[in-house]
Amino acid sequence: MLLLFETPAGFALFKVLDERKVSKIEDLGKEFSSPDSARQIVKLKAFSKFENTSEALSAATLLIDSKPSKGLRKFLRSHCDDDVLAVADSKLGNIIKEKLQIECVHNNAVMELMRGVRSQLTELISGLATQDLAPMSLGLSHSLSRYKLKFSPDKVDTMIIQAISLLDDLDKELNTYAMRVREWYGWHFPELAKIIADNIQYAKTVKLMGNRTNAATLDFSEILQEEVEAELKEASNISMGTEVSDMDLDNIKDLCNQVISLAEYRAQLFDYLKSRMNSIAPNLTALVGELVGARLIAHGGSLINLAKQPGSTVQILGAEKALFRALKTKHATPKYGLIYHASLIGQAAPKHKGKISRSLAAKAALAIRCDALGEGEDNSMGLESRLKLEARLRNLEGKELGRSAGSAKGKPKIEFYDKDRKKGSGGMITPAKTYNPAADSILGLTESLSNNDKDEPVTTEVKKSKKKKRDDDAPKEAEPESEEAVGKKEKKKKRKQAEAELTNEQENADSAEKKKKKRKHAEPEEVVDTPQSKKKEKKKRKV
């Protein structure tokens, strides 16, 4: 049996001398306690050395995917005749067995044997010292890590992901701190919150002013406009706020300093993000902007992962919850996600936002692939796509009769109508009929004839027109019907007659019942003479 062992320097093939000891897994570790005992179990048969680092890296990456390299296949063909090969990976053994027809083994005994060989590797392989093996393994591990992470100093999208995440966190912190400054200083000068709407200007004003009584003597021209400054000074004289101590004002000013410093750092970070986006994804930046492009990259994980997504996924990226909720409840799916904040979709009317978002997502997918996999560093493709989308938006909104969407190029040709045209598929075979005024009403003509001479006969043209009208008004001769159609009509007539008889009987019965009820109500009740009734009548008469 042979043992295949991978080292940073190359592939080693060991011959197992005593297979009985290998079968005893419990005692196998003791056999490799010393170099002499290890040499009695395994012996180096052949060694294939890597020529350079790139060959070692390619072989290591293929082994991670359980695939033998070209050099390993040649090495095994030349040294494995009819022996069984022990390997550390069962998938690798299956591929070697299929391609090279070499019997492979992978079990617990093989793994224990691998551990023993690794512990005495420098003693079993002559010429491989420990001080040489350590730098080899370290360099190969670094190269392998760079390859697996696809590290490229030109395409460092990790910095974009971290920058946009930090930018969002800074926005949240800035809003929290600014609202705390407004609430805190509002006890002293509540009218200032309505006068100054911007948070940064508010913090700068509070830091400069301190107590509201100092507003009249200070100059706010560097921070505020003249109208706002005049309103502030007027409101400070009639303010209804409470008095605060100098210690409270010092703490409020410290918080204002924090807000101002965070705002300055946020502006600096935004400039850094713009420069990184223009260098890494220039086409995507030209199409959707720096912030939206950075959020798309961060949501996708990396620029390479985002380039693998189709346009339909880019369109709803960021609206996953709404998508799965719509699929679960069988409602309409969302039309846009993070891409909604792009300026092109903001310019579109509400009824056109869905169409523009679909077109923008398709162009953005192409721009991402161009940025991730293309060699060019300009943003010409993104600018061209943006111009096309703007033209499509104007076309949808009816601002311009530009090119129609689709394969047709240029404006459609407008041809004048010719009644006698016979050429082409749409040509008329015969000329159009002219208007006949004789077919109009003959009311005026008959009146004039009757006034002039009632006995004169009507003109031939009038007769002809009357005949035409009679012919048109006359009913057309009915076509002979088939026997089946006649039978169906007779059946329908019989059904209608039967239904009519039933309805008549029901109406007669209902009318008879109504008459009986009326008679009952009309008949007066018979009065029975009783002695009690007679007494009552006598009393009434006496009264």
C-alpha positions as CSV (number, residue, x, y, z in Angstrom):
1,M,0.0,0.0,0.0
2,L,1.2,3.5,-0.8
3,L,0.5,6.7,1.1
4,L,0.0,10.1,-0.7
5,F,1.1,13.0,1.5
6,E,0.8,16.7,0.6
7,T,3.5,19.2,1.8
8,P,4.2,22.9,1.0
9,A,7.3,21.8,-0.9
10,G,5.6,19.1,-3.0
11,F,3.9,15.7,-3.0
12,A,5.4,12.7,-1.2
13,L,4.6,9.1,-1.8
14,F,5.4,6.7,1.1
15,K,5.5,2.9,0.9
16,V,3.8,1.2,3.9
17,L,6.2,-1.6,5.1
18,D,4.1,-3.3,7.7
19,E,0.3,-3.2,7.0
20,R,-0.4,-5.3,10.2
21,K,0.6,-2.5,12.5
22,V,-1.4,0.0,10.4
23,S,-4.6,-2.0,11.1
24,K,-4.1,-1.6,14.9
25,I,-5.2,2.0,15.2
26,E,-4.8,2.2,19.0
27,D,-1.1,1.4,18.9
28,L,-0.3,3.3,15.7
29,G,0.6,6.5,17.5
30,K,3.2,4.8,19.6
31,E,5.0,3.5,16.5
32,F,5.7,7.1,15.4
33,S,7.1,8.2,18.8
34,S,10.7,8.1,17.4
35,P,12.2,8.4,13.9
36,D,13.6,4.9,13.9
37,S,10.3,3.3,14.7
38,A,8.6,5.4,12.0
39,R,11.1,4.3,9.4
40,Q,10.1,0.7,10.1
41,I,6.5,1.4,9.2
42,V,6.8,3.8,6.2
43,K,9.5,4.6,3.7
44,L,9.7,7.4,1.2
45,K,9.3,6.0,-2.3
46,A,9.1,9.2,-4.5
47,F,8.8,13.0,-4.1
48,S,7.5,15.6,-6.6
49,K,8.8,19.1,-5.9
50,F,7.0,22.3,-6.7
51,E,9.0,24.5,-9.1
52,N,7.6,27.8,-7.9
53,T,4.9,29.4,-5.6
54,S,2.3,29.7,-8.4
55,E,2.4,26.0,-9.0
56,A,2.1,25.3,-5.3
57,L,-0.8,27.7,-5.1
58,S,-2.7,26.1,-8.1
59,A,-2.1,22.6,-6.7
60,A,-3.3,23.6,-3.2
61,T,-6.5,25.3,-4.6
62,L,-7.3,22.2,-6.7
63,L,-6.8,20.0,-3.7
64,I,-9.2,22.1,-1.6
65,D,-11.8,21.4,-4.3
66,S,-10.9,17.7,-4.2
67,K,-9.3,17.8,-7.7
68,P,-5.9,16.4,-8.7
69,S,-3.6,18.8,-10.5
70,K,-1.8,17.9,-13.8
71,G,1.5,17.3,-12.1
72,L,-0.1,15.1,-9.5
73,R,-1.7,12.9,-12.2
74,K,1.7,12.4,-13.9
75,F,3.4,11.7,-10.6
76,L,0.8,9.0,-9.7
77,R,0.9,7.4,-13.2
78,S,4.6,7.0,-13.1
79,H,4.9,5.5,-9.5
80,C,1.6,3.7,-8.8
81,D,1.5,0.4,-10.6
82,D,-0.9,-2.0,-9.0
83,D,-0.7,-0.8,-5.4
84,V,-3.5,0.5,-3.3
85,L,-3.3,4.3,-2.6
86,A,-4.2,5.7,0.8
87,V,-5.5,9.3,0.5
88,A,-6.7,11.9,3.1
89,D,-9.8,13.0,1.1
90,S,-12.4,10.5,0.0
91,K,-13.6,12.7,-2.9
92,L,-10.1,13.0,-4.2
93,G,-9.7,9.2,-4.0
94,N,-12.9,8.8,-6.1
95,I,-11.7,11.1,-8.8
96,I,-8.3,9.4,-8.9
97,K,-10.0,6.0,-9.2
98,E,-12.2,7.2,-12.1
99,K,-9.5,9.0,-14.1
100,L,-6.4,7.0,-13.3
101,Q,-7.9,3.5,-12.5
102,I,-5.9,3.4,-9.2
103,E,-7.6,1.8,-6.2
104,C,-7.8,4.3,-3.3
105,V,-8.5,3.8,0.4
106,H,-9.7,6.3,3.0
107,N,-10.5,5.3,6.6
108,N,-9.6,5.9,10.3
109,A,-6.4,3.9,10.0
110,V,-5.2,6.1,7.1
111,M,-5.9,9.3,9.0
112,E,-3.9,8.0,12.0
113,L,-1.1,7.1,9.6
114,M,-1.2,10.6,8.2
115,R,-0.9,12.1,11.7
116,G,2.1,9.9,12.4
117,V,3.9,10.9,9.2
118,R,3.2,14.6,9.8
119,S,4.9,14.3,13.3
120,Q,8.1,12.8,11.8
121,L,7.9,14.5,8.3
122,T,11.4,16.1,8.4
123,E,13.0,12.8,9.5
124,L,11.2,10.7,6.9
125,I,12.0,13.1,4.0
126,S,15.7,13.8,3.6
127,G,16.8,17.3,2.7
128,L,13.6,18.9,4.2
129,A,14.6,20.8,7.3
130,T,12.2,22.3,9.9
131,Q,13.5,25.8,9.4
132,D,12.7,25.5,5.6
133,L,9.3,23.9,6.0
134,A,7.9,26.7,8.3
135,P,8.4,29.6,5.8
136,M,7.1,27.5,3.0
137,S,3.9,26.7,4.8
138,L,3.5,30.4,5.9
139,G,4.0,31.7,2.4
140,L,1.6,29.2,0.8
141,S,-1.1,29.9,3.4
142,H,-0.9,33.6,2.7
143,S,-1.1,33.1,-1.0
144,L,-4.0,30.7,-0.6
145,S,-5.8,33.2,1.6
146,R,-5.4,36.0,-0.9
147,Y,-6.6,33.8,-3.7
148,K,-9.7,32.6,-1.7
149,L,-10.6,36.1,-0.7
150,K,-9.9,37.4,-4.3
151,F,-7.9,40.2,-2.9
152,S,-7.2,43.0,-5.4
153,P,-5.8,46.3,-4.3
154,D,-7.5,48.0,-7.3
155,K,-10.9,46.7,-6.4
156,V,-11.2,47.2,-2.6
157,D,-14.9,47.3,-2.2
158,T,-14.6,46.4,1.5
159,M,-13.7,50.0,2.2
160,I,-16.9,51.1,0.5
161,I,-19.0,48.7,2.6
162,Q,-17.4,49.9,5.8
163,A,-17.7,53.6,4.8
164,I,-21.4,53.5,3.9
165,S,-22.2,51.6,7.1
166,L,-20.3,54.2,9.2
167,L,-22.1,57.0,7.3
168,D,-25.5,55.6,8.2
169,D,-24.4,55.2,11.8
170,L,-23.2,58.8,11.9
171,D,-26.5,60.1,10.5
172,K,-28.4,58.3,13.3
173,E,-26.0,59.6,16.0
174,L,-26.1,63.2,14.6
175,N,-29.9,63.2,14.6
176,T,-30.0,61.9,18.2
177,Y,-27.4,64.4,19.5
178,A,-29.1,67.3,17.6
179,M,-32.5,66.5,19.0
180,R,-30.9,66.4,22.5
181,V,-29.4,69.8,22.0
182,R,-32.8,71.3,20.9
183,E,-34.6,69.7,23.8
184,W,-32.0,70.7,26.4
185,Y,-31.5,74.3,25.2
186,G,-35.3,74.6,24.6
187,W,-35.9,75.1,28.3
188,H,-33.9,78.3,28.1
189,F,-34.8,79.6,24.6
190,P,-37.8,77.6,23.2
191,E,-38.4,80.0,20.3
192,L,-35.1,79.3,18.7
193,A,-36.2,75.8,17.5
194,K,-38.8,77.4,15.2
195,I,-36.5,80.1,13.9
196,I,-33.6,77.8,12.9
197,A,-34.5,74.5,11.3
198,D,-31.1,73.2,10.4
199,N,-29.5,71.1,13.2
200,I,-25.9,72.2,12.5
201,Q,-26.7,75.9,12.3
202,Y,-28.7,75.5,15.6
203,A,-25.7,73.9,17.3
204,K,-23.3,76.6,16.0
205,T,-25.7,79.4,17.1
206,V,-26.1,77.9,20.6
207,K,-22.3,77.5,21.0
208,L,-21.8,81.2,20.0
209,M,-24.6,82.7,21.9
210,G,-24.7,80.8,25.2
211,N,-27.2,82.8,27.3
212,R,-30.0,84.3,25.2
213,T,-29.3,87.8,26.7
214,N,-26.1,87.9,24.7
215,A,-27.9,87.7,21.4
216,A,-28.4,91.4,21.0
217,T,-24.6,92.1,21.1
218,L,-23.4,89.3,19.0
219,D,-22.9,89.0,15.2
220,F,-24.4,85.9,13.6
221,S,-23.7,86.9,10.0
222,E,-21.2,83.9,9.4
223,I,-23.9,81.4,10.5
224,L,-27.3,82.9,9.7
225,Q,-28.9,85.1,7.1
226,E,-29.9,88.7,7.9
227,E,-33.6,88.0,8.2
228,V,-33.1,85.0,10.5
229,E,-30.6,87.0,12.6
230,A,-33.1,89.8,13.1
231,E,-35.8,87.4,14.1
232,L,-33.6,85.7,16.5
233,K,-32.6,88.9,18.3
234,E,-36.2,90.0,18.5
235,A,-37.3,86.7,19.9
236,S,-34.5,86.7,22.5
237,N,-35.9,89.9,24.1
238,I,-39.4,88.5,24.6
239,S,-38.6,84.8,25.2
240,M,-40.6,82.8,27.8
241,G,-37.8,80.3,28.6
242,T,-36.4,79.7,32.1
243,E,-33.0,80.9,33.4
244,V,-30.1,78.4,33.4
245,S,-26.8,78.5,35.2
246,D,-23.3,78.8,33.6
247,M,-22.5,75.2,34.4
248,D,-25.6,74.0,32.4
249,L,-24.6,76.2,29.5
250,D,-21.1,74.8,29.5
251,N,-22.5,71.2,29.2
252,I,-24.8,72.3,26.4
253,K,-21.8,73.9,24.6
254,D,-19.8,70.7,24.9
255,L,-22.7,68.8,23.3
256,C,-22.8,71.4,20.6
257,N,-19.1,70.8,20.0
258,Q,-19.7,67.1,19.6
259,V,-22.5,67.7,17.0
260,I,-20.3,70.1,15.0
261,S,-17.3,67.7,15.1
262,L,-19.5,64.8,14.0
263,A,-20.9,66.8,11.2
264,E,-17.5,67.8,9.9
265,Y,-16.3,64.2,10.1
266,R,-19.4,63.1,8.2
267,A,-18.7,65.5,5.4
268,Q,-15.1,64.3,5.3
269,L,-16.3,60.6,5.2
270,F,-18.7,61.4,2.4
271,D,-15.9,63.0,0.3
272,Y,-13.8,59.8,0.8
273,L,-16.8,57.6,-0.2
274,K,-17.3,59.6,-3.4
275,S,-13.6,59.3,-4.4
276,R,-13.7,55.5,-3.7
277,M,-16.9,55.0,-5.6
278,N,-15.6,56.9,-8.6
279,S,-12.4,54.8,-8.7
280,I,-14.0,51.4,-8.0
281,A,-17.5,51.6,-9.6
282,P,-17.5,54.7,-11.9
283,N,-20.3,53.5,-14.2
284,L,-22.6,52.6,-11.3
285,T,-21.9,56.0,-9.7
286,A,-22.7,57.9,-12.8
287,L,-26.0,56.0,-13.1
288,V,-27.5,55.9,-9.6
289,G,-25.2,58.1,-7.5
290,E,-22.6,57.5,-4.8
291,L,-24.9,56.7,-1.9
292,V,-27.3,54.4,-3.7
293,G,-24.4,52.6,-5.5
294,A,-22.5,52.1,-2.2
295,R,-25.7,50.7,-0.5
296,L,-26.2,48.3,-3.3
297,I,-22.6,47.0,-3.0
298,A,-22.9,46.7,0.8
299,H,-26.2,44.8,0.5
300,G,-24.8,42.5,-2.1
301,G,-21.7,41.7,-0.1
302,S,-19.2,42.7,-2.7
303,L,-19.0,44.1,-6.2
304,I,-18.3,40.6,-7.6
305,N,-21.4,39.1,-5.9
306,L,-23.5,42.0,-7.1
307,A,-22.3,41.5,-10.6
308,K,-23.7,37.9,-10.5
309,Q,-27.2,39.2,-9.8
310,P,-29.7,39.8,-12.7
311,G,-31.5,43.1,-13.2
312,S,-34.7,41.9,-11.6
313,T,-32.8,41.1,-8.4
314,V,-31.0,44.5,-8.4
315,Q,-34.4,46.2,-8.8
316,I,-35.9,44.8,-5.5
317,L,-32.6,44.6,-3.6
318,G,-33.4,45.9,-0.1
319,A,-37.1,45.1,-0.3
320,E,-36.9,41.3,0.6
321,K,-39.4,41.5,3.5
322,A,-42.0,43.2,1.3
323,L,-41.3,40.7,-1.5
324,F,-41.8,37.5,0.6
325,R,-44.8,39.0,2.4
326,A,-46.4,39.7,-1.0
327,L,-45.7,36.2,-2.2
328,K,-47.1,34.8,1.0
329,T,-50.3,36.8,1.0
330,K,-50.6,36.7,-2.8
331,H,-50.5,40.4,-3.2
332,A,-48.6,42.6,-5.7
333,T,-44.8,42.4,-5.4
334,P,-42.7,45.5,-4.8
335,K,-41.4,47.4,-7.8
336,Y,-38.2,48.8,-6.3
337,G,-35.9,48.6,-3.2
338,L,-32.8,50.6,-2.6
339,I,-32.8,51.8,-6.2
340,Y,-35.9,53.9,-5.3
341,H,-33.6,56.7,-3.9
342,A,-31.9,57.2,-7.3
343,S,-32.4,60.6,-8.8
344,L,-33.9,59.2,-12.0
345,I,-36.8,57.5,-10.2
346,G,-37.3,60.6,-8.1
347,Q,-37.8,62.7,-11.2
348,A,-40.4,60.3,-12.7
349,A,-44.2,60.6,-12.1
350,P,-45.8,58.1,-9.7
351,K,-47.4,56.1,-12.6
352,H,-44.0,55.9,-14.4
353,K,-41.8,54.9,-11.4
354,G,-42.2,51.2,-12.0
355,K,-41.2,51.4,-15.6
356,I,-38.2,53.6,-14.9
357,S,-37.0,51.5,-12.0
358,R,-37.1,48.4,-14.2
359,S,-35.1,50.1,-16.9
360,L,-32.7,51.6,-14.4
361,A,-32.1,48.2,-12.8
362,A,-31.3,46.6,-16.1
363,K,-28.8,49.3,-17.0
364,A,-27.4,49.2,-13.4
365,A,-26.8,45.5,-13.7
366,L,-24.8,46.1,-16.9
367,A,-22.8,48.9,-15.3
368,I,-21.9,46.7,-12.3
369,R,-20.6,44.0,-14.5
370,C,-18.6,46.5,-16.5
371,D,-17.1,47.9,-13.3
372,A,-16.4,44.5,-11.7
373,L,-15.1,42.6,-14.7
374,G,-14.1,45.3,-17.2
375,E,-10.6,46.7,-17.7
376,G,-11.6,50.3,-18.4
377,E,-11.7,52.8,-15.7
378,D,-13.9,55.5,-17.3
379,N,-17.6,56.1,-16.8
380,S,-18.6,56.5,-20.4
381,M,-20.9,53.5,-20.3
382,G,-22.8,54.8,-17.3
383,L,-23.2,58.3,-18.7
384,E,-24.5,56.9,-22.0
385,S,-27.0,54.7,-20.1
386,R,-28.1,57.7,-18.0
387,L,-28.8,59.8,-21.1
388,K,-30.9,56.9,-22.6
389,L,-32.9,56.6,-19.5
390,E,-33.5,60.4,-19.3
391,A,-34.7,60.3,-23.0
392,R,-37.0,57.4,-22.1
393,L,-38.4,59.3,-19.1
394,R,-39.1,62.3,-21.3
395,N,-40.8,60.0,-23.9
396,L,-43.0,58.5,-21.2
397,E,-44.1,61.8,-19.8
398,G,-44.8,63.2,-23.3
399,K,-42.2,66.0,-23.2
400,E,-40.6,64.9,-26.4
401,L,-41.5,62.9,-29.5
402,G,-38.2,61.1,-29.6
403,R,-37.3,57.6,-30.7
404,S,-39.9,55.0,-29.8
405,A,-38.8,52.2,-27.5
406,G,-37.8,49.0,-29.4
407,S,-35.9,48.1,-32.5
408,A,-37.3,50.9,-34.7
409,K,-34.7,53.7,-35.3
410,G,-35.5,57.3,-36.0
411,K,-38.8,59.0,-36.2
412,P,-41.7,57.4,-38.2
413,K,-42.3,58.8,-41.7
414,I,-45.6,60.5,-42.2
415,E,-47.0,59.9,-45.7
416,F,-49.8,61.9,-47.3
417,Y,-53.0,60.1,-48.3
418,D,-53.5,59.6,-52.0
419,K,-56.9,58.2,-53.0
420,D,-55.7,56.8,-56.3
421,R,-52.6,55.2,-54.9
422,K,-52.2,51.5,-56.0
423,K,-48.6,50.7,-55.0
424,G,-47.6,48.8,-51.9
425,S,-49.4,46.5,-49.6
426,G,-51.7,49.2,-48.2
427,G,-52.5,50.7,-51.7
428,M,-56.1,51.0,-52.8
429,I,-57.1,48.9,-55.8
430,T,-60.0,51.2,-57.0
431,P,-60.5,54.9,-56.4
432,A,-62.9,56.0,-53.7
433,K,-66.5,56.7,-54.6
434,T,-67.5,60.3,-55.0
435,Y,-70.3,61.9,-53.0
436,N,-73.8,61.7,-54.7
437,P,-76.0,64.8,-53.7
438,A,-79.0,63.3,-55.5
439,A,-79.4,60.7,-52.8
440,D,-80.1,63.3,-50.2
441,S,-83.6,64.4,-49.0
442,I,-86.0,65.5,-51.8
443,L,-88.2,67.6,-49.5
444,G,-87.4,70.9,-51.1
445,L,-87.6,69.5,-54.6
446,T,-91.1,68.1,-54.0
447,E,-92.4,71.4,-52.5
448,S,-91.2,73.4,-55.5
449,L,-92.8,70.9,-57.9
450,S,-96.1,71.0,-56.1
451,N,-96.1,74.8,-56.0
452,N,-95.3,75.1,-59.7
453,D,-97.5,72.4,-61.1
454,K,-99.1,69.6,-59.1
455,D,-100.1,67.7,-62.2
456,E,-96.5,67.4,-63.6
457,P,-94.8,64.1,-63.1
458,V,-91.9,63.7,-60.8
459,T,-88.5,63.8,-62.5
460,T,-86.7,60.5,-63.3
461,E,-83.9,61.2,-60.8
462,V,-86.3,61.6,-57.9
463,K,-88.1,58.3,-58.9
464,K,-84.8,56.5,-59.0
465,S,-83.9,57.7,-55.6
466,K,-87.3,56.6,-54.2
467,K,-86.8,53.2,-55.7
468,K,-83.4,52.9,-54.1
469,K,-84.8,53.8,-50.7
470,R,-87.7,51.3,-51.1
471,D,-85.2,48.6,-52.1
472,D,-83.1,49.4,-49.1
473,D,-86.0,49.5,-46.7
474,A,-87.6,46.3,-48.0
475,P,-86.8,43.2,-45.8
476,K,-84.4,40.7,-47.4
477,E,-85.7,37.3,-48.4
478,A,-85.1,34.8,-45.7
479,E,-82.7,32.1,-46.5
480,P,-84.1,28.5,-46.3
481,E,-83.4,27.1,-42.9
482,S,-82.5,23.5,-42.2
483,E,-84.8,21.0,-40.5
484,E,-82.8,21.0,-37.3
485,A,-83.2,24.8,-37.0
486,V,-86.9,24.6,-37.6
487,G,-87.3,21.8,-35.0
488,K,-85.5,23.9,-32.4
489,K,-87.6,26.9,-33.1
490,E,-90.8,24.9,-32.7
491,K,-89.6,23.5,-29.4
492,K,-88.8,27.0,-28.1
493,K,-92.3,28.2,-29.1
494,K,-93.9,25.3,-27.2
495,R,-91.9,26.0,-24.1
496,K,-92.8,29.6,-24.2
497,Q,-96.5,28.8,-24.6
498,A,-96.3,26.3,-21.6
499,E,-94.6,28.9,-19.4
500,A,-97.1,31.6,-20.4
501,E,-100.0,29.2,-19.5
502,L,-98.4,28.5,-16.1
503,T,-98.0,32.1,-15.3
504,N,-101.6,32.9,-16.3
505,E,-102.9,30.1,-14.0
506,Q,-100.8,31.4,-11.1
507,E,-102.0,35.0,-11.7
508,N,-105.7,33.8,-11.7
509,A,-105.2,31.9,-8.5
510,D,-103.6,34.9,-6.8
511,S,-106.3,37.3,-8.0
512,A,-109.0,34.9,-6.6
513,E,-107.4,34.7,-3.2
514,K,-107.1,38.5,-3.1
515,K,-110.9,38.9,-3.9
516,K,-111.8,36.5,-1.1
517,K,-109.8,38.4,1.4
518,K,-111.4,41.7,0.3
519,R,-114.9,40.2,0.7
520,K,-114.2,39.0,4.2
521,H,-113.0,42.4,5.2
522,A,-116.1,44.0,3.6
523,E,-118.8,41.8,5.4
524,P,-120.0,43.4,8.7
525,E,-119.9,41.3,11.8
526,E,-123.2,39.9,13.0
527,V,-124.3,41.5,16.3
528,V,-125.8,39.0,18.8
529,D,-128.4,40.4,21.2
530,T,-127.6,39.3,24.8
531,P,-129.2,40.6,28.0
532,Q,-126.0,42.3,29.0
533,S,-125.9,44.3,25.7
534,K,-129.6,45.3,26.2
535,K,-128.8,46.7,29.7
536,K,-125.9,48.7,28.4
537,E,-128.1,50.2,25.7
538,K,-130.8,51.3,28.3
539,K,-128.2,53.0,30.4
540,K,-126.9,54.9,27.4
541,R,-130.4,56.1,26.6
542,K,-131.0,57.3,30.2
543,V,-127.8,59.3,30.2
